[in-house]
Amino acid sequence: MNPNWLGITSAILAFVAFHWVHRWAKKVPVRKWIVFALVSLVAAIPGASFAIYYAHVLPEAAWYYQLRSIEGTEFLIVLLGVAGGWIAALLPRKLLVLPLSAVAAFSLAPVIKPFIGPIADGTLRNEWDGGVCLQSCPSTCGAASTATILRQFGVNVTEAELAAEAHSYAGGTEAWYLARAARSRGCDVGFIFTPGFTPEDGLPAVVGVRLGSVGHFIPVLGREGDRFVIGDPLRGRESLSRDELIRRYDFTGFHMRIERRGEPGGPPGT
């Protein structure tokens, strides 16, 4: 199990904030209440988006991934409790369960998945083939891909270590947590969403593809002439032409560029 303890702590603090604000808000004059309530509702929007994201109603955006990849943004969840407390102060006691349930749903949804679908202990084997980390289970392709790129930079890290830091679960691994792990090891990370295969956005990079209806991450490590070196965690190291890549993979447009901090990887796509 790879829980996000910072997220869990933030969810607990959201409940504490709900209780405290609910009690205090009843003593606030109406005009001030309106101002505080409106401000808290606006401030709660980023935290609420963490749960809304999983409904797949928001478009994928680079700025949003950059936001989520900032260390400590889990604390934005606490503002959900603040907003809920202001709303609860308006309601009769018997309806208190409504805003409280909303706070619970929105604060727990972003952090509960490792508990619902944990990866069993001992599953991740740390297998490598030609400098490529091979994934041990269907949901750790992102962790394995990131480990491969970091190994190329001389940073030795295992699939299991990255899976733990990125809170991998049976359903997948969220890329913003992988970005945090890479940054903590001396790398800069940027997100780009452009349709198709876009090496001009910079390499090496972890890119998103589909294999049939299943999402998958692969690392594109660089170029060798007119061919691209990839390290598919299902296959190992390969050198493929652009046409071969496009025939094999359905590229989603997700592109997470990783480079050594202070050492840009040269011209785009190299």
C-alpha positions as CSV (number, residue, x, y, z in Angstrom):
1,M,0.0,0.0,0.0
2,N,1.3,3.5,-1.0
3,P,-0.9,6.0,0.9
4,N,-0.5,9.7,0.6
5,W,-0.2,10.6,4.3
6,L,0.0,14.3,3.5
7,G,-3.4,14.0,1.7
8,I,-4.9,12.0,4.6
9,T,-3.7,14.6,7.1
10,S,-5.2,17.3,5.0
11,A,-8.5,15.5,4.8
12,I,-8.5,15.2,8.6
13,L,-7.7,18.9,8.9
14,A,-10.6,19.6,6.6
15,F,-13.0,18.0,9.1
16,V,-11.4,20.0,12.0
17,A,-11.8,23.2,10.0
18,F,-15.4,22.3,9.2
19,H,-16.2,21.9,12.9
20,W,-14.4,25.0,14.0
21,V,-15.8,27.3,11.3
22,H,-19.3,26.0,11.7
23,R,-19.3,26.9,15.4
24,W,-17.6,30.3,14.9
25,A,-19.6,31.4,11.8
26,K,-22.9,31.5,13.8
27,K,-21.5,34.4,15.8
28,V,-20.6,36.5,12.7
29,P,-22.8,39.4,11.5
30,V,-24.7,38.6,8.3
31,R,-22.7,41.1,6.1
32,K,-19.3,39.7,7.2
33,W,-20.7,36.1,6.9
34,I,-21.6,36.8,3.3
35,V,-18.1,38.1,2.5
36,F,-16.3,35.3,4.4
37,A,-18.5,32.6,2.8
38,L,-17.9,33.9,-0.7
39,V,-14.2,34.1,-0.2
40,S,-14.0,30.6,1.3
41,L,-16.1,29.1,-1.6
42,V,-13.7,30.6,-4.2
43,A,-10.7,29.5,-2.2
44,A,-12.1,26.0,-2.1
45,I,-12.3,25.6,-5.8
46,P,-8.7,24.2,-6.3
47,G,-9.2,21.6,-3.6
48,A,-12.6,20.7,-5.0
49,S,-11.0,20.2,-8.5
50,F,-8.8,17.4,-7.1
51,A,-12.0,15.2,-6.7
52,I,-13.8,16.6,-9.8
53,Y,-10.8,15.6,-11.9
54,Y,-11.6,11.9,-11.4
55,A,-15.1,12.4,-12.9
56,H,-13.2,13.1,-16.2
57,V,-15.3,16.2,-16.9
58,L,-12.3,18.6,-16.9
59,P,-9.9,18.8,-19.9
60,E,-6.4,17.7,-19.5
61,A,-4.2,20.8,-19.1
62,A,-0.5,21.2,-18.5
63,W,-1.0,24.0,-16.0
64,Y,-3.2,21.8,-13.9
65,Y,-0.6,19.0,-13.8
66,Q,2.0,21.6,-12.8
67,L,-0.3,22.7,-10.0
68,R,-0.8,19.2,-8.7
69,S,2.9,18.5,-8.9
70,I,3.8,21.2,-6.4
71,E,4.8,19.8,-3.1
72,G,2.2,20.4,-0.4
73,T,-0.8,21.3,-2.6
74,E,-2.7,18.6,-0.7
75,F,-3.3,21.3,2.0
76,L,-5.7,23.0,-0.4
77,I,-8.1,20.2,0.7
78,V,-8.4,21.9,4.1
79,L,-10.2,24.9,2.5
80,L,-13.0,22.5,1.6
81,G,-13.7,22.2,5.3
82,V,-13.6,25.9,5.8
83,A,-16.2,26.5,2.9
84,G,-18.3,23.6,4.2
85,G,-18.4,25.1,7.7
86,W,-19.6,28.5,6.4
87,I,-22.4,26.8,4.4
88,A,-23.3,24.6,7.4
89,A,-23.9,27.6,9.6
90,L,-26.9,28.5,7.4
91,L,-28.6,25.2,7.8
92,P,-30.7,23.6,10.5
93,R,-28.9,20.9,12.6
94,K,-30.8,18.1,10.9
95,L,-29.4,19.1,7.5
96,L,-25.8,19.3,8.8
97,V,-25.1,15.9,7.2
98,L,-25.3,17.4,3.7
99,P,-22.3,19.8,3.8
100,L,-20.4,17.4,6.0
101,S,-21.0,14.6,3.4
102,A,-19.8,16.9,0.6
103,V,-16.6,17.8,2.5
104,A,-16.0,14.1,3.2
105,A,-16.5,13.1,-0.4
106,F,-14.4,15.9,-1.9
107,S,-11.6,15.6,0.6
108,L,-11.2,11.8,0.6
109,A,-11.7,11.1,-3.1
110,P,-8.2,12.3,-4.1
111,V,-6.4,10.2,-1.4
112,I,-8.5,7.1,-0.8
113,K,-7.6,5.0,-3.9
114,P,-4.4,3.4,-2.5
115,F,-6.6,2.0,0.4
116,I,-9.3,0.8,-1.9
117,G,-7.0,-0.8,-4.5
118,P,-3.6,-1.4,-2.9
119,I,-0.7,-3.0,-4.7
120,A,0.1,-6.2,-2.7
121,D,3.4,-6.3,-0.8
122,G,6.1,-8.1,-2.7
123,T,4.5,-7.4,-6.1
124,L,7.2,-5.0,-7.4
125,R,10.4,-6.9,-8.3
126,N,12.8,-4.2,-9.6
127,E,13.7,-6.0,-12.9
128,W,15.8,-4.3,-15.5
129,D,16.7,-5.1,-19.1
130,G,19.4,-3.1,-20.8
131,G,18.9,0.0,-18.6
132,V,15.1,-0.2,-18.9
133,C,13.0,-0.8,-15.8
134,L,10.3,-3.4,-16.5
135,Q,7.0,-2.9,-14.8
136,S,5.9,-5.5,-12.3
137,C,2.2,-4.9,-12.5
138,P,-0.2,-3.1,-14.9
139,S,-0.4,0.1,-12.8
140,T,3.3,0.9,-12.4
141,C,4.3,1.7,-16.0
142,G,4.6,5.3,-15.0
143,A,6.9,4.5,-12.1
144,A,9.0,2.2,-14.3
145,S,9.2,4.7,-17.1
146,T,10.4,7.4,-14.7
147,A,12.9,5.1,-13.1
148,T,14.4,4.4,-16.6
149,I,14.9,8.1,-17.4
150,L,16.4,8.8,-14.0
151,R,18.8,5.9,-14.5
152,Q,19.9,7.5,-17.8
153,F,20.8,10.6,-15.7
154,G,22.8,8.4,-13.3
155,V,20.2,8.4,-10.6
156,N,19.5,4.9,-9.3
157,V,16.0,4.4,-8.1
158,T,13.7,1.4,-8.1
159,E,10.2,0.9,-9.4
160,A,9.1,0.2,-5.8
161,E,10.6,3.5,-4.5
162,L,8.9,5.6,-7.1
163,A,5.6,3.7,-6.8
164,A,5.6,4.5,-3.0
165,E,6.4,8.1,-3.6
166,A,3.8,8.4,-6.3
167,H,1.1,6.6,-4.3
168,S,0.6,4.0,-7.0
169,Y,-2.4,1.7,-6.6
170,A,-4.0,-1.1,-8.6
171,G,-5.7,1.4,-11.0
172,G,-2.6,3.4,-11.9
173,T,0.0,6.0,-11.0
174,E,-0.7,9.8,-11.1
175,A,2.0,11.7,-13.1
176,W,2.1,14.7,-10.9
177,Y,3.4,12.6,-8.1
178,L,6.1,11.1,-10.4
179,A,7.1,14.7,-11.2
180,R,7.6,15.4,-7.5
181,A,9.8,12.3,-7.2
182,A,11.9,13.3,-10.2
183,R,12.3,16.9,-8.9
184,S,13.4,15.6,-5.5
185,R,16.3,13.9,-7.3
186,G,17.6,17.0,-9.0
187,C,15.5,17.1,-12.2
188,D,13.2,19.7,-13.7
189,V,9.9,18.4,-15.0
190,G,7.4,20.0,-17.4
191,F,4.1,18.9,-18.8
192,I,2.8,19.4,-22.3
193,F,-0.4,18.3,-23.9
194,T,-0.2,18.2,-27.7
195,P,-2.1,15.7,-29.9
196,G,0.0,12.9,-31.3
197,F,3.7,12.0,-30.9
198,T,5.6,15.3,-30.3
199,P,9.3,14.7,-29.6
200,E,9.9,18.3,-30.5
201,D,8.5,19.1,-27.1
202,G,11.7,17.7,-25.6
203,L,13.3,14.4,-24.7
204,P,13.7,12.4,-22.6
205,A,10.1,12.3,-21.7
206,V,7.4,10.0,-20.3
207,V,4.6,9.9,-22.9
208,G,1.1,8.6,-22.7
209,V,-0.1,6.0,-25.2
210,R,-3.0,3.6,-25.5
211,L,-2.7,-0.1,-26.2
212,G,-6.2,-0.9,-27.4
213,S,-8.4,0.7,-24.7
214,V,-5.8,0.5,-22.0
215,G,-3.7,3.5,-21.0
216,H,0.1,3.1,-20.8
217,F,3.2,5.2,-20.2
218,I,6.5,4.7,-22.1
219,P,9.8,6.6,-21.8
220,V,11.2,8.1,-25.0
221,L,14.8,8.4,-24.2
222,G,16.3,10.2,-27.2
223,R,17.2,9.9,-30.8
224,E,19.7,7.9,-32.8
225,G,19.7,9.5,-36.2
226,D,16.1,9.3,-37.6
227,R,15.1,6.7,-35.0
228,F,13.9,7.0,-31.4
229,V,15.1,5.1,-28.5
230,I,12.3,4.0,-26.2
231,G,12.2,1.9,-23.1
232,D,8.7,0.4,-23.0
233,P,8.4,-1.1,-19.5
234,L,6.5,-4.0,-21.1
235,R,9.2,-4.7,-23.7
236,G,12.6,-3.3,-22.9
237,R,14.9,-1.0,-24.9
238,E,14.1,-0.6,-28.6
239,S,15.1,1.8,-31.5
240,L,12.1,2.6,-33.7
241,S,11.3,5.0,-36.5
242,R,8.6,7.6,-36.1
243,D,6.3,5.6,-38.4
244,E,6.9,2.4,-36.4
245,L,6.1,4.2,-33.2
246,I,2.9,5.6,-34.6
247,R,1.8,2.3,-36.0
248,R,2.4,0.5,-32.7
249,Y,1.1,3.1,-30.2
250,D,-1.9,5.4,-30.1
251,F,-0.4,8.6,-28.6
252,T,-2.6,10.4,-26.1
253,G,-0.8,13.8,-26.3
254,F,0.5,13.5,-22.7
255,H,4.2,14.5,-22.5
256,M,6.2,14.8,-19.3
257,R,9.6,16.1,-20.1
258,I,12.4,15.4,-17.6
259,E,15.8,17.0,-17.6
260,R,18.7,17.4,-15.2
261,R,18.3,20.6,-13.3
262,G,20.4,23.3,-14.8
263,E,21.4,21.1,-17.7
264,P,18.8,21.4,-20.5
265,G,18.8,18.4,-22.8
266,G,19.9,20.4,-25.9
267,P,17.7,21.2,-28.8
268,P,14.1,20.0,-28.5
269,G,13.6,16.3,-29.4
270,T,17.3,15.4,-28.8
